[in-house]
Amino acid sequence: MDFELSPQQAEFRDLIREFARRSIAPVAREWELSGRYPAEIVEEMKKMGLFGILVPEEHGGSAVDAVSYAIVFEEISKAWMGIAGILGSHSLATWMLARYGTTDQRRRWLPALATGQRRSGIALTEPGAGSDLQGIATVARRDGAGYVVNGTKTWITNARHADPLPVLVKTDPEAEPRHRGMSILMIEAGTPGFSVGRDLGKLGYKGTESAEVFLADCHVPAKNLLGGEEGRGLQQALSALEFGRVNIAGRAVGVAQASLERALAYARQRHAFGRPIGEFQAIQLKLADMATEVQAARLLTWWAAAALDAGRRADLETGMAKLYASEICIKASLEAMRIHGGYGYSTEFEIERFYRDAPLMAIGEGTNDILRTVIARRLYRELDDGS
């Protein structure tokens, strides 16, 4: 049992870490507060091939392992979690295409998605359906050689840049059980009836847009049905979310690690009663707990990623990793703020951004309460199976 990265993974981590240190960290606070879109960072990510990290090599990608995938999101999120969002939704779309797309679909879209020439996201959530994806109201009715789609999606990352955008729809609203009537359509930018609404205001997770998407008599050709078979959409979406939880766990570890690093530096620098506050036992206890919990979250994330790399079902592992890492992220950002005192509340320091970004990880890719039920059900099933 080896808890260390391979030489290749360590080299890859150092590459991403240096990119984040050089190109993201120096501008993160200013650009995040001003709402500036990080176009220059996106261009550099294109040149580095980061948009193709889950694209097979035959389509121009690098197809990194899941542990390396988690490392990308940890290192980028240490600098600015919002940048990780630009890459996260896109990578899940490429993963779905690579895993479930037809030969024609993979050839049509993956090469351009690998380079970032095209970008993507994933449109699942609706105003009335978040964790309960079977409750979506977006309907795609067959019409000749294609589908007519009507509905609304919300909180869609990369909505303004996605081309194509995977959209979860109901191709048979009367199907029982409901999941058999659900499919994913790849909707290309510029399709009549497809429009992007307002950007939604957010507490944190800035740098990338989260927008509404409207589908009004949107005509989509049948060849854009992911996998070419109706009724597979929920399975495809849930598989992507299972993989995506490693991305969210990695982000959470990154923000938690950044909180720890800032807290450690400040505890050495800040003096009270004639000595650094890091010499006080109360501060030392906080730092010790933070460091232990962050490392535990990191190892849990790598464990989940390794399960994915092994090719086995990993909803238990990824659920645990995302649940624990996101809760530790919230705790670490708050403890770092307490160590900083009033300065932690100031926009002159980065701690308040970590504190605003942290809650998203407890919500994204399945809320933590939903994941607790997923974990519990898997535990019961394994007990019933005698495994």
C-alpha positions in Angstrom: 0.0 0.0 0.0 1.6 3.2 -1.2 0.4 6.6 -0.1 2.9 8.5 -2.2 2.5 9.9 -5.8 4.3 8.2 -8.6 7.3 10.2 -10.1 5.1 11.0 -13.1 2.2 12.2 -10.9 4.6 14.3 -8.7 6.1 15.9 -11.8 2.6 16.7 -13.1 1.6 18.2 -9.7 4.7 20.4 -9.8 3.8 21.6 -13.3 0.3 22.6 -12.3 1.5 24.1 -9.0 4.0 26.3 -10.8 1.3 27.4 -13.3 -1.1 28.3 -10.5 1.6 30.2 -8.6 2.8 32.1 -11.6 -0.4 32.9 -13.6 -3.3 32.6 -11.2 -2.3 33.5 -7.6 -1.0 37.1 -8.4 -4.3 38.2 -10.0 -6.9 36.1 -8.1 -7.9 38.6 -5.4 -8.2 41.6 -7.7 -9.9 39.8 -10.6 -12.3 38.0 -8.3 -13.4 41.2 -6.5 -13.9 43.1 -9.7 -15.8 40.3 -11.4 -13.3 40.2 -14.3 -13.4 37.1 -16.5 -10.0 35.3 -16.5 -9.6 35.1 -20.3 -5.8 35.2 -20.2 -5.7 32.2 -17.7 -8.1 30.3 -20.0 -5.8 30.8 -22.9 -2.8 29.5 -21.0 -4.8 26.5 -19.9 -5.5 25.8 -23.6 -1.8 25.9 -24.4 -1.0 23.5 -21.6 -3.6 21.0 -22.8 -5.7 21.2 -19.6 -9.0 21.1 -21.5 -8.1 17.7 -22.8 -7.1 15.9 -19.6 -10.0 13.5 -19.8 -10.0 13.2 -23.6 -8.5 9.9 -25.1 -5.1 10.3 -26.8 -6.6 9.3 -30.2 -8.8 12.4 -30.1 -5.9 14.8 -29.1 -6.2 14.6 -25.3 -3.9 13.3 -22.5 -6.4 11.1 -20.7 -4.7 11.5 -17.3 -5.4 9.1 -14.4 -8.0 10.1 -11.8 -5.4 10.9 -9.1 -3.7 13.3 -11.5 -7.2 14.7 -12.3 -7.7 15.4 -8.6 -4.3 17.0 -8.3 -5.2 19.5 -11.1 -8.2 20.8 -9.1 -6.3 20.9 -5.8 -3.5 23.0 -7.1 -5.6 25.4 -9.1 -8.1 25.8 -6.3 -5.3 26.7 -3.9 -4.8 29.8 -6.0 -8.4 30.5 -7.1 -11.3 28.0 -7.0 -13.3 29.8 -9.6 -10.7 28.9 -12.3 -11.2 25.2 -11.4 -14.9 25.6 -12.2 -14.1 26.6 -15.8 -12.2 23.3 -16.2 -14.4 21.1 -14.1 -17.7 21.2 -16.0 -15.8 21.0 -19.3 -13.9 18.0 -18.3 -17.0 16.1 -17.2 -18.6 16.8 -20.6 -15.6 15.4 -22.4 -15.6 12.4 -20.0 -19.2 11.6 -20.9 -18.5 12.0 -24.6 -15.5 9.7 -24.5 -17.3 7.1 -22.4 -20.8 7.2 -23.9 -20.6 9.0 -27.2 -21.0 7.3 -30.6 -18.0 7.1 -32.8 -19.3 10.0 -34.9 -19.9 12.1 -31.8 -16.5 11.5 -30.5 -14.9 12.4 -33.8 -17.0 15.5 -34.3 -16.4 17.1 -30.9 -13.6 15.7 -28.8 -10.6 17.0 -30.9 -11.7 20.6 -30.6 -12.8 20.1 -26.9 -9.3 18.7 -26.1 -7.6 21.9 -27.3 -10.1 24.3 -25.8 -11.1 25.6 -29.2 -14.5 24.4 -28.1 -15.6 24.3 -24.5 -18.4 22.7 -22.7 -20.3 22.3 -19.4 -23.1 20.1 -18.2 -26.8 21.2 -17.9 -28.6 19.1 -15.3 -30.1 21.4 -12.6 -33.4 23.2 -13.0 -35.3 25.7 -10.9 -37.5 22.9 -9.6 -35.0 20.0 -9.7 -31.5 19.8 -8.2 -30.6 16.7 -6.2 -33.8 15.0 -7.6 -32.8 14.8 -11.2 -35.7 12.6 -12.0 -37.9 15.5 -11.3 -36.6 17.6 -14.2 -39.3 19.3 -16.4 -37.3 19.8 -19.6 -38.9 17.7 -22.3 -37.6 16.7 -25.8 -40.3 15.5 -28.1 -39.4 13.6 -31.2 -40.2 15.5 -34.4 -39.1 13.9 -37.7 -35.4 13.7 -37.8 -34.8 15.3 -34.4 -36.2 16.6 -31.2 -38.0 19.8 -30.1 -36.8 20.7 -26.7 -38.6 23.0 -24.1 -37.4 23.8 -20.6 -35.1 25.8 -18.4 -31.8 24.9 -16.8 -30.1 27.0 -14.0 -26.7 27.3 -12.3 -25.0 26.2 -15.5 -21.2 26.7 -15.4 -19.6 27.7 -18.7 -23.1 28.3 -20.2 -21.9 31.2 -22.4 -18.9 29.3 -23.7 -20.3 25.8 -24.1 -20.5 24.3 -27.6 -21.9 21.7 -27.4 -23.7 21.6 -24.1 -24.9 18.2 -22.7 -28.5 18.8 -21.6 -30.5 16.3 -19.5 -34.0 16.0 -20.9 -37.1 13.8 -20.7 -37.6 12.0 -24.1 -40.5 10.0 -22.6 -42.2 12.0 -19.7 -44.6 9.1 -19.1 -42.0 6.4 -18.6 -42.0 4.3 -15.4 -39.6 4.1 -13.7 -38.9 7.8 -14.6 -35.2 7.3 -15.4 -36.1 5.2 -18.4 -37.5 8.2 -20.1 -34.4 10.4 -19.6 -31.7 11.2 -22.2 -28.9 13.6 -22.8 -28.8 15.8 -25.9 -25.7 17.6 -27.1 -27.0 21.1 -28.0 -24.7 23.2 -30.0 -24.3 27.0 -29.6 -26.4 29.0 -32.1 -29.1 26.4 -32.3 -32.4 28.3 -32.8 -34.4 28.3 -29.5 -31.3 27.9 -27.4 -30.4 31.0 -25.3 -28.4 31.9 -22.2 -30.0 34.2 -19.7 -28.6 36.2 -16.9 -25.6 35.4 -14.8 -26.6 34.5 -11.3 -25.1 36.4 -8.5 -23.1 34.3 -6.1 -21.5 34.5 -2.6 -18.3 33.0 -4.0 -17.2 30.8 -6.9 -16.5 33.8 -9.1 -14.4 34.0 -12.2 -16.7 31.6 -14.1 -20.3 32.4 -15.0 -23.2 30.4 -13.6 -26.2 31.2 -15.8 -29.7 30.3 -16.8 -30.3 28.4 -20.0 -33.6 28.6 -21.9 -34.8 26.1 -24.5 -37.9 27.3 -26.4 -38.9 25.0 -29.3 -35.2 24.2 -29.7 -34.7 21.9 -32.6 -31.9 19.3 -32.0 -31.0 16.7 -34.6 -31.3 13.0 -33.5 -27.6 12.5 -34.2 -26.9 14.7 -31.1 -28.5 12.2 -28.8 -25.6 11.1 -26.6 -24.8 7.5 -27.3 -27.6 7.3 -29.9 -30.0 5.5 -27.6 -32.9 7.1 -25.5 -33.4 6.3 -21.9 -29.7 6.3 -20.9 -29.4 9.9 -19.8 -29.7 9.6 -16.0 -27.2 6.7 -15.9 -24.8 8.8 -18.0 -25.3 11.9 -15.8 -24.9 10.0 -12.5 -21.7 8.3 -13.8 -20.3 11.7 -14.6 -21.2 13.1 -11.2 -19.6 10.1 -9.5 -16.3 10.8 -11.4 -16.8 14.6 -10.8 -16.9 14.2 -7.0 -13.1 13.6 -7.2 -12.9 17.0 -8.9 -15.0 18.7 -6.1 -13.0 16.9 -3.4 -9.8 18.1 -5.0 -11.0 21.6 -5.0 -12.0 21.4 -1.4 -8.6 20.1 -0.4 -7.0 22.9 -2.4 -9.0 25.6 -0.6 -8.4 23.9 2.8 -4.7 23.7 2.1 -4.6 27.4 1.1 -6.4 28.3 4.4 -3.9 26.3 6.4 -0.9 27.8 4.7 -2.2 31.4 5.2 -3.0 30.6 8.9 0.5 29.1 9.5 2.2 32.1 7.9 0.1 34.6 9.8 0.6 32.8 13.2 4.3 33.2 12.8 4.1 36.8 11.7 1.4 38.2 14.1 2.6 39.1 17.6 0.5 39.5 20.7 1.7 39.9 24.3 5.3 40.1 23.1 5.5 36.9 21.0 4.1 35.3 17.8 0.6 34.0 18.3 1.7 30.7 16.9 3.4 30.1 20.2 0.1 30.1 22.1 -1.3 26.6 22.7 -4.8 27.7 21.6 -3.5 28.6 18.1 -1.3 25.5 17.9 -4.3 23.2 18.6 -6.2 24.8 15.7 -3.2 24.5 13.4 -2.6 20.8 14.3 -6.2 19.9 13.7 -6.3 21.7 10.4 -3.1 20.1 9.1 -4.3 16.6 10.2 -7.7 17.0 8.6 -6.5 18.4 5.4 -4.1 15.6 4.9 -6.8 13.0 5.7 -9.0 14.7 3.1 -6.3 14.5 0.5 -5.6 10.8 1.1 -9.3 10.1 1.0 -9.5 11.9 -2.3 -6.6 9.9 -3.7 -8.1 6.7 -2.4 -11.4 7.5 -4.3 -9.5 8.4 -7.4 -7.5 5.2 -7.3 -10.8 3.3 -7.1 -11.9 5.0 -10.3 -8.6 4.2 -11.9 -9.1 0.6 -11.0 -12.3 0.6 -13.1 -14.6 -0.5 -10.3 -17.8 1.1 -9.0 -16.7 3.9 -6.7 -19.8 5.8 -5.6 -19.0 4.9 -2.0 -15.4 6.1 -2.2 -16.1 9.3 -4.2 -19.1 10.1 -1.9 -16.9 9.8 1.2 -14.1 11.8 -0.3 -16.4 14.6 -1.4 -18.3 14.6 1.8 -15.3 14.7 4.1 -13.1 17.1 2.1 -15.9 19.6 1.6 -16.8 19.7 5.4 -13.1 20.0 6.2 -12.8 22.8 3.7 -15.5 24.8 5.4 -14.0 24.2 8.8 -10.5 25.1 7.7 -11.5 28.4 6.1 -13.4 29.4 9.3 -10.5 28.5 11.6 -8.1 30.4 9.3 -10.4 33.4 9.6 -10.5 33.1 13.4 -6.7 32.9 13.5 -6.4 36.1 11.4 -9.0 37.9 13.6 -10.3 41.1 12.0 -7.9 40.8 9.1 -9.4 37.5 8.1 -12.7 39.4 7.5 -11.0 42.0 5.3 -10.9 41.9 1.5 -7.3 42.9 1.8 -6.5 39.3 2.7 -7.5 36.1 0.8 -9.1 34.3 3.8 -12.5 35.9 3.2 -12.5 34.5 -0.3 -11.7 31.0 0.9 -14.5 31.3 3.4 -16.9 32.4 0.6 -15.8 29.7 -1.8 -15.9 26.8 0.7 -19.6 26.2 1.0 -20.0 25.4 -2.7 -18.1 22.2 -2.3 -20.8 21.0 0.2 -23.4 21.6 -2.5 -21.9 20.8 -5.9 -22.0 17.3 -7.4 -24.7 16.2 -4.9 -25.3 17.9 -1.6 -23.6 16.4 1.4 -26.9 15.2 2.9 -27.8 13.4 -0.3 -24.3 11.8 -0.3 -24.7 10.7 3.3 -27.8 8.7 2.1 -25.8 7.3 -0.8 -23.0 6.1 1.5 -25.4 4.6 4.0 -27.3 2.7 1.3 -24.1 1.3 -0.1 -23.0 0.2 3.3 -26.4 -1.6 3.8 -26.1 -3.2 0.4 -22.6 -4.5 1.1 -23.9 -5.9 4.4 -26.8 -7.6 2.6 -24.4 -9.0 0.0 -22.1 -10.3 2.7 -19.2 -8.4 1.1 
